[in-house]
Amino acid sequence: MMSCNVGTADRIVRLVLAALLLAAAASGSLVDWAAVGAVFVAVVLGLTAILRFCPLYALLRIRTCPAEAR
């Protein structure tokens, strides 16, 4: 089972970055391949923030959430 490894501050940063990347892709200021990459990264950041689980953090054994939230 997935346990929480993404804390509140980390979630906020991920959501803000995801929103900025989506806005940049939607504005047309990025070339096609960069816009696709930005959307992909935004989706990954958004999902990891919503699920409070980051597979890369799990692999590296990093936890930014408090112990009681696990």
MDTraj code that builds the backbone (N, CA, C; nanometers):
import mdtraj as md
import numpy as np

residues = "MET MET SER CYS ASN VAL GLY THR ALA ASP ARG ILE VAL ARG LEU VAL LEU ALA ALA LEU LEU LEU ALA ALA ALA ALA SER GLY SER LEU VAL ASP TRP ALA ALA VAL GLY ALA VAL PHE VAL ALA VAL VAL LEU GLY LEU THR ALA ILE LEU ARG PHE CYS PRO LEU TYR ALA LEU LEU ARG ILE ARG THR CYS PRO ALA GLU ALA ARG".split()
xyz = np.array([
    [0.0834, -0.1183, 0.0000],
    [0.0000, 0.0000, 0.0000],
    [0.0883, 0.1252, 0.0000],
    [0.0375, 0.2288, -0.0643],
    [0.1110, 0.3550, -0.0704],
    [0.0889, 0.4330, 0.0585],
    [0.1984, 0.4753, 0.1190],
    [0.1871, 0.5602, 0.2360],
    [0.2235, 0.7026, 0.1963],
    [0.1799, 0.7957, 0.2762],
    [0.2062, 0.9367, 0.2490],
    [0.3561, 0.9644, 0.2557],
    [0.4110, 1.0261, 0.1523],
    [0.5505, 1.0691, 0.1587],
    [0.5676, 1.2109, 0.1049],
    [0.4561, 1.2806, 0.0809],
    [0.4595, 1.4191, 0.0327],
    [0.3849, 1.5063, 0.1335],
    [0.4558, 1.5994, 0.1944],
    [0.3985, 1.6867, 0.2970],
    [0.3196, 1.8029, 0.2390],
    [0.2614, 1.8808, 0.3274],
    [0.1738, 1.9913, 0.2872],
    [0.2472, 2.0981, 0.2065],
    [0.3616, 2.1423, 0.2544],
    [0.4373, 2.2453, 0.1817],
    [0.4790, 2.1928, 0.0449],
    [0.5210, 2.0681, 0.0391],
    [0.5601, 2.0046, -0.0864],
    [0.4416, 1.9970, -0.1818],
    [0.3236, 1.9650, -0.1294],
    [0.2024, 1.9577, -0.2116],
    [0.1685, 2.0933, -0.2718],
    [0.1792, 2.1983, -0.1902],
    [0.1476, 2.3326, -0.2386],
    [0.2429, 2.3732, -0.3504],
    [0.3710, 2.3472, -0.3313],
    [0.4705, 2.3806, -0.4340],
    [0.4416, 2.3037, -0.5622],
    [0.4100, 2.1760, -0.5502],
    [0.3790, 2.0944, -0.6685],
    [0.2553, 2.1462, -0.7420],
    [0.1515, 2.1823, -0.6668],
    [0.0293, 2.2327, -0.7302],
    [0.0516, 2.3671, -0.7984],
    [0.1287, 2.4549, -0.7358],
    [0.1580, 2.5851, -0.7966],
    [0.2405, 2.5664, -0.9242],
    [0.3424, 2.4809, -0.9178],
    [0.4234, 2.4545, -1.0377],
    [0.3400, 2.3917, -1.1490],
    [0.2513, 2.3008, -1.1123],
    [0.1645, 2.2384, -1.2125],
    [0.0756, 2.3427, -1.2794],
    [0.0188, 2.4328, -1.2002],
    [-0.0668, 2.5378, -1.2556],
    [0.0127, 2.6300, -1.3479],
    [0.1335, 2.6664, -1.3074],
    [0.2175, 2.7528, -1.3912],
    [0.2551, 2.6851, -1.5221],
    [0.2892, 2.5569, -1.5157],
    [0.3242, 2.4840, -1.6382],
    [0.2042, 2.4711, -1.7325],
    [0.0878, 2.4441, -1.6757],
    [-0.0328, 2.4356, -1.7593],
    [-0.0665, 2.5701, -1.8219],
    [-0.0492, 2.6768, -1.7465],
    [-0.0754, 2.8106, -1.7999],
    [0.0221, 2.8447, -1.9118],
    [0.1478, 2.8095, -1.8950],
    [0.2479, 2.8353, -1.9988],
    [0.2168, 2.7555, -2.1255],
    [0.1736, 2.6310, -2.1074],
    [0.1397, 2.5484, -2.2237],
    [0.0152, 2.6003, -2.2936],
    [-0.0836, 2.6448, -2.2164],
    [-0.2092, 2.6930, -2.2746],
    [-0.1945, 2.8294, -2.3406],
    [-0.0976, 2.9078, -2.2958],
    [-0.0822, 3.0428, -2.3502],
    [-0.0221, 3.0444, -2.4900],
    [0.0373, 2.9350, -2.5303],
    [0.0985, 2.9288, -2.6633],
    [0.2382, 2.9869, -2.6673],
    [0.2945, 3.0171, -2.5518],
    [0.4291, 3.0753, -2.5490],
    [0.5385, 2.9701, -2.5620],
    [0.5010, 2.8422, -2.5583],
    [0.5978, 2.7337, -2.5736],
    [0.5815, 2.6685, -2.7102],
    [0.6917, 2.6207, -2.7663],
    [0.6814, 2.5457, -2.8916],
    [0.6114, 2.4130, -2.8636],
    [0.5649, 2.3464, -2.9679],
    [0.4807, 2.2275, -2.9533],
    [0.5385, 2.1223, -2.8597],
    [0.6620, 2.0815, -2.8815],
    [0.7196, 1.9741, -2.7998],
    [0.7390, 2.0185, -2.6557],
    [0.7703, 2.1440, -2.6342],
    [0.7865, 2.1947, -2.4975],
    [0.6512, 2.2027, -2.4271],
    [0.5468, 2.2359, -2.4998],
    [0.4128, 2.2421, -2.4415],
    [0.3669, 2.1028, -2.3990],
    [0.3942, 2.0028, -2.4819],
    [0.3583, 1.8647, -2.4475],
    [0.4350, 1.8205, -2.3230],
    [0.5626, 1.8523, -2.3176],
    [0.6435, 1.8189, -2.2006],
    [0.5948, 1.8896, -2.0757],
    [0.5577, 2.0162, -2.0894],
    [0.5084, 2.0933, -1.9760],
    [0.3779, 2.0344, -1.9232],
    [0.2891, 1.9936, -2.0126],
    [0.1626, 1.9334, -1.9706],
    [0.1886, 1.8003, -1.8999],
    [0.2797, 1.7200, -1.9531],
    [0.3131, 1.5915, -1.8909],
    [0.3674, 1.6117, -1.7494],
    [0.4621, 1.7024, -1.7342],
    [0.5208, 1.7299, -1.6030],
    [0.4149, 1.7858, -1.5085],
    [0.3268, 1.8719, -1.5586],
    [0.2203, 1.9289, -1.4766],
    [0.1255, 1.8205, -1.4257],
    [0.0917, 1.7258, -1.5122],
    [0.0029, 1.6162, -1.4716],
    [0.0697, 1.5306, -1.3641],
    [0.1961, 1.4990, -1.3824],
    [0.2684, 1.4189, -1.2823],
    [0.2750, 1.4932, -1.1498],
    [0.3102, 1.6208, -1.1528],
    [0.3169, 1.6996, -1.0295],
    [0.1803, 1.7076, -0.9624],
    [0.0763, 1.7296, -1.0410],
    [-0.0582, 1.7385, -0.9852],
    [-0.1040, 1.6080, -0.9222],
    [-0.0790, 1.4971, -0.9899],
    [-0.1192, 1.3674, -0.9352],
    [-0.0438, 1.3339, -0.8072],
    [0.0862, 1.3603, -0.8051],
    [0.1628, 1.3297, -0.6837],
    [0.1188, 1.4197, -0.5682],
    [0.0779, 1.5413, -0.5985],
    [0.0277, 1.6301, -0.4922],
    [-0.1071, 1.5823, -0.4405],
    [-0.1959, 1.5427, -0.5294],
    [-0.3296, 1.4981, -0.4897],
    [-0.3235, 1.3658, -0.4134],
    [-0.2422, 1.2728, -0.4621],
    [-0.2318, 1.1407, -0.4000],
    [-0.1421, 1.1397, -0.2758],
    [-0.0652, 1.2465, -0.2562],
    [0.0302, 1.2572, -0.1455],
    [0.1347, 1.1467, -0.1490],
    [0.1621, 1.0952, -0.2685],
    [0.2609, 0.9887, -0.2850],
    [0.3434, 1.0169, -0.4095],
    [0.4754, 1.0133, -0.3945],
    [0.5668, 1.0325, -0.5061],
    [0.6529, 0.9070, -0.5192],
    [0.6434, 0.8360, -0.6326],
    [0.7231, 0.7147, -0.6501],
    [0.8739, 0.7399, -0.6408],
    [0.9199, 0.8538, -0.6901],
    [1.0621, 0.8848, -0.6818],
    [1.1044, 0.9040, -0.5359],
    [1.0212, 0.9708, -0.4573],
    [1.0499, 0.9861, -0.3143],
    [1.0557, 0.8489, -0.2472],
    [0.9638, 0.7598, -0.2841],
    [0.9634, 0.6256, -0.2251],
    [1.0925, 0.5513, -0.2601],
    [1.1366, 0.5638, -0.3837],
    [1.2592, 0.4981, -0.4269],
    [1.3805, 0.5510, -0.3510],
    [1.3826, 0.6820, -0.3286],
    [1.4943, 0.7456, -0.2587],
    [1.4744, 0.7514, -0.1073],
    [1.3611, 0.6985, -0.0595],
    [1.3255, 0.6968, 0.0828],
    [1.3216, 0.8366, 0.1445],
    [1.2601, 0.9274, 0.0706],
    [1.2419, 1.0651, 0.1169],
    [1.0975, 1.0800, 0.1645],
    [1.0785, 1.1457, 0.2782],
    [0.9441, 1.1750, 0.3298],
    [0.9407, 1.3195, 0.3743],
    [0.8454, 1.3941, 0.3222],
    [0.8300, 1.5323, 0.3645],
    [0.7014, 1.5517, 0.4450],
    [0.6276, 1.4451, 0.4678],
    [0.5053, 1.4568, 0.5483],
    [0.5379, 1.4226, 0.6939],
    [0.4586, 1.4755, 0.7864],
    [0.4826, 1.4453, 0.9276],
    [0.4580, 1.2968, 0.9579],
    [0.5192, 1.2487, 1.0623],
    [0.5104, 1.1057, 1.0981],
    [0.3665, 1.0614, 1.1263],
    [0.2843, 1.1483, 1.1864],
    [0.1476, 1.1072, 1.2191],
    [0.0580, 1.0929, 1.0969],
    [0.0960, 1.1516, 0.9828],
    [0.0156, 1.1436, 0.8604],
    [0.0447, 1.0170, 0.7809],
    [0.1473, 0.9459, 0.8189],
    [0.1854, 0.8246, 0.7443],
    [0.0906, 0.7156, 0.7792],
])
top = md.Topology()
chain = top.add_chain()
for i, resn in enumerate(residues, 1):
    res = top.add_residue(resn, chain, resSeq=i)
    for name in ("N", "CA", "C"):
        top.add_atom(name, md.element.get_by_symbol(name[0]), res)
traj = md.Trajectory(xyz[None], top)
